[in-house]
Amino acid sequence: MDMMRNPGRRTILADAAVHVLAQQGSRGLTHRALDDDAGVPRGTSSNFFATRDSIIDAILVRIGQRLAPDPVVHAGLAGQAPGKKLFTAYMKDIVHRLTSDRDAALALFELRLEATRRPHVEEAITAWLRAGLADDVALNTRMGLPGGEQEIALFHYAINGFILDQITVPVKPGVNRDEIIERFVQLLLHSE
């Protein structure tokens, strides 16, 4: 049987891989752990992902799908006038998506750590992160929003720390995320 013809099973296994990586870290990411987490017979995941590298690739694809913008939300934002307010709304959406899917966000941080030890992971996560930055810069330009590539990169740096804080052990519990994002944007675009 061609495993690519069963996209539902592949998605279930990719979601299991995200969950296992988020909950057990890189060392726990095994075919057996995926099978157990997905509730499938042992050996199933190796039929879909022959190598650890193919599991990593599947995780990145699935995280991209899980964290993709909601078309309804973005359609509503696209109708607003360009400016700091709209830039802030897009940034809030990014933070909301990342903090709403804790496993996906944790898995991304785990992959970044694993990238320091494994060349394939470094290559895969680097390409994924840089494509995300390029997409954000393109959206910013297309929507006529303030700031350019440097400001978007700075926002990524700030948000990565903020997300890590929010999904692990917060330095200051109970902060208002929207207020934090508004302050980030205010500082980032102070001259605009």
HELIX and SHEET records of a PDB file:
HELIX    1   1 MET A    3  ARG A    5  5                                   3    
HELIX    2   2 PRO A    7  GLN A   24  1                                  18    
HELIX    3   3 SER A   26  GLY A   28  5                                   3    
HELIX    4   4 HIS A   31  ALA A   38  1                                   8    
HELIX    5   5 THR A   44  PHE A   48  1                                   5    
HELIX    6   6 ARG A   52  ARG A   66  1                                  15    
HELIX    7   7 PRO A   71  ALA A   78  1                                   8    
HELIX    8   8 LYS A   84  SER A  100  1                                  17    
HELIX    9   9 ARG A  102  GLU A  114  1                                  13    
HELIX   10  10 PRO A  119  ARG A  142  1                                  24    
HELIX   11  11 GLU A  149  ILE A  167  1                                  19    
HELIX   12  12 ARG A  177  LEU A  188  1                                  12    
END                                                                             
